[in-house]
Amino acid sequence: MSIRLGDIAPDFKAETTEGTINFHEWLGNSWGMLFSHPADYTPVCTTELGRTAQLKSEFEKRNVKVLAVSVDGLESHKGWVKDINETQNTTVNFPIIADEDKTVANLYDMIHPNANDTLTVRSVFIIGPDKKVKLTLTYPASTGRNFHELLRVIDSLQLTANYSVATPADWKDGEDTVVSPAIATEDIPAKFPKGHRVIKPYLRYTPQPNK
């Protein structure tokens, strides 16, 4: 069964390159990014895991823990990590789940038979500290993910979780945001003292409130 936004992210226990983890306990009060890889020693995955490692400080400053899934074993993962470190000029610094029995892949519906009946698609789940799924993205195995977009989405999710705003198309951290339709225009000045501009009664902008 597919996982929908707002669902509690399924909990699990798994062996990883950094030891055994219980997912919800491991997340604690952090945000989480769980993302799958079709197999070890594949070229696109190698670049993706390397890029994730290079962006460690960006995930950390957003209080995001990163967890990768691949349906190969622990020894295979360890050998692959050496290749990633060598070819991507980095050090893998997050756990990779050894999901040989496909427990996590099936729990999160990461295998799409019409795409490939054995390999996982490139699934991404962003999970909040409340353990609820905030975002899902699914890429085909042939397309590498845009990690700057994932960070942008996390910025938006964290901002809109705490303020009555939404983020417009192509928004980036630091840019103006859209005031929630639930807030009356006359109430905006008290709620957003940095100012606002009205384009239409339903389209009101205000500077990013947490900057």
Disulfide bonds with the S-S distance in Angstrom:
none
